[in-house]
């Protein structure tokens, strides 16, 4: 199963992803960032053991292959597929393609304050209030703040300290500047993905298509959105990237 973007995952990015997933602070936030795995099975230990294997010459691809092989050996192929899918959807969108969800967020945020835009967005009248309420809820970071403060509140483990020393979680192109920023981006993306799931499960297929078409028309006809240089992604693709429904 492949994501809609059919992305080719950069092994350097996936190496960063595994280092993020190996942290004690992250393992407490798996559900918030959309990774449907219970660490009771030993995912973190498998990742750490694989990352600790010394390489004569560092190779991101070899490191990633070794981590996936260790996960498969200990937890099975099904777990590998869950991690691969999450890497190609949630992690990719939060780390390298924020605009895919972000363009919609910008439009809907403007719709809240600009009646002409809001009225131009095709929605059933009976769903307008709940649509905006669900959207605003998806932008609320209070839940993440509380969960992160709880997860990071204790003294850092030796493993997390070692990762903080090497600090692989900085990337100018992606805008990531540290562990918290990356986790915040992942949590935001997951909240918005769930918002779009509500949308496609609440509206009819025809209503979703009309919403999509009207949103693209608004973007093309509004000068302040000139920076949006591509069509907005269809809500179904945002709700279920890769076609995975659950």
N, C-alpha and C positions, 0 to 999 in steps of 0.2 A: 504494500500500500504506500503510495507516494503523495506528498502534499500537492496542492493545486499548482504551486509555483514550479514544481519539478526542480527544486533547487539542488545544486551540487554542493554538498557540505564541505567546507574548508576544514581540513584536519587540524589546523591551528585553532580555529574557533571551537571545534569539538573537544580539543585538549583543554581549552579554557573551561568549557562546559563541565567536563569531568572533574576538574579541580574545584569548581563551584559546588557540584553535587557531593563532593567528598567532605565538605565542611560540616562540622557539628551544628553550626548555626543554620545551615541550609536544610539539613536532614529534618529539622523540626518544622520546616515550611513547605514540604513537598506538596501538600494538598493545596496550599495557597497559590503556588506557582504552576499548578495544573499537572504535576507529575503523579500519575495514578499508580504509585508503588508504595507498599508498606515496607519500611526499612527493616522490619523484623526478619526479613529473609536474608539480610546481610549485604545489601547492595553497596552501602558505604564501605564496608570492609573489603569487598571485592575490588572496588575502584581504588581504594588506598593501596592494597597489596600490589595491584598492577602498576600503579603510578610509581611505587617505590623501587621497582626493578630498574637497576642501573643500565644505561645504554652507553656503549663506547663513544658513539656519536649521537647526539640528540636528534631524533626524527619524529615530528608530530604524528605522521601517519603510522609509524611503528608503535608509538605510544597508544594511539587511539585503537589500533587493531588489537593490541595486547589487552587493553581494558575490556573491549567487547568480548574477546575470547574468554577472559576470566569470568565475566558476567555469565556468559553462555554455559561455561563449565559448571559453575556453582548454582546458578538460578534458572537456567534453561533458556531456550530460544525465545519463548514467549516474552520473557522479561527484556531480552535484547531488543525485540521488535517494539516494545513499549518505549524504551529509551530512545531508539532510533527515530521513532515517529515524533516523540516529544522534541527531539533535537531539530528535526526538519520542519516543525511547525512552531510551537511555542518559543523555543530558544532562538530559532532563526528569525522569527518576526520581532522578538524583543531585542535582539542583538544586532541584526543587520537590516531589518526591513520594518522599522517602526511605523513608517508612513502607511503601510497597508491598512492598519487599524487607525492610525493617527489622522489620516485625511478625513475619515468619517467623524472622528471625535471633534476635529476643528469645525466642520460644518455644523454638527448638531449643537455644539457650544454656542456658535453664532446664532443658530435658530432660536435658542432660548431667549435671546435679548433683541432679536430683530423680527418683528411680526411679519414683515413681508417674506422673509425667508421661511419662517415657520409655516405660514399659510401656503407657501409654494411647495412644501414637502407633502407628498401624497400619503395620507394616513386616514384610516376610518375615524370619523369624529369621536366615536365611542372609545377609541384607543389612544387618542392624543395625550391625554393627561397621564395615563399609565406608562406610555412609551417614554415620555420625558422623565417621569419619576424613576423608571428603571435605568435610563441612561445616566441620570445624575447619581444614582446609587453606585453605578459602576465606576464613577470617577472619585468616589469617596475613599480616601486612603487610611481612614481611622483604623480599620481592621488590620491592615498591614502594619501600621505603626505599632499597634499593641502587640501583635504577634512577633514582630521583629525585636521590639524592646525586650520582650520576654525571652526570646531565643538567644539574644545577644547580651542579656543582662548579667549572666554568670561570667566567671573568669574564663578567658579563652582557653580551650584545650591545647595541648602541645601541638596537635596536628594543625589546628586553626592558626596558632602562632607561627608555625613554620610557613604556612601559606601566606600569612600577612608579611613575613620577611621577604619572600620572593615576589609577592603581590602581582599576580598575573592579570588582575581584574581592572586593567586600565587600557582603553583603546580609544584613540582620538576619533577614528572614523565612525565608530558606533555611538560615541558620546558617553561611554561607560567610564566611570571614574570611581572604582572601588566596589566592594562586595554589596554594600547596601543599595547603591544606585542600580546595579544589575538586578538584584532581587526585587527592588521596587518596580522596575520596568517589567519583569516577568509577572509579578502579581497584578499589575495594571492590565497587562495584556490578557491574563486569564479572566479577570473580572469583565473585561469588554467582550471576550469570547462568550462568556455565559450570558451577557446581555443580548448578544446577537442570537444565541440559542433561544432565548425567550421570544425574541422577535419572530423568528421563523416558525416557532411552535405556536405562536399566538395568532399571527396573521395568516390569511390564506396564501397559497402560492402566488395567485394573481396580485394580491395586495403587496406582497414582498417585491414582486417584479415592478409594480407601479412605484413603490417607494424608491427602489434602486434607480429607475429611469428619471424620476423627478429630482432626485439628489444630484445625479450627473448633469441634468439640465441646469440646476441652480449653480453648480460649480462653474460650468461653461459660461453662464450668463452673468456672473458676478465678478467684477474686476478684482476685488480683494482676495479672490481665490485663484488668481493667475499663477501662483506658485505650484498649484496642483496640476502636474503635467501629465496625468494619466487618468483613465476612468477609475471611478471608485469600484472597489471589489464588491461583488454581489454578496448580500447579507448571508446567503447560505454558505458561501465559501469562508466567510469570517466565523460563522457559527460552528461549522464542521470542516475545518481545513483537512484536505486529503479525503474528504467524503466520509470520515469516521463519525458515526453517530452513536450516541450513548446517553 
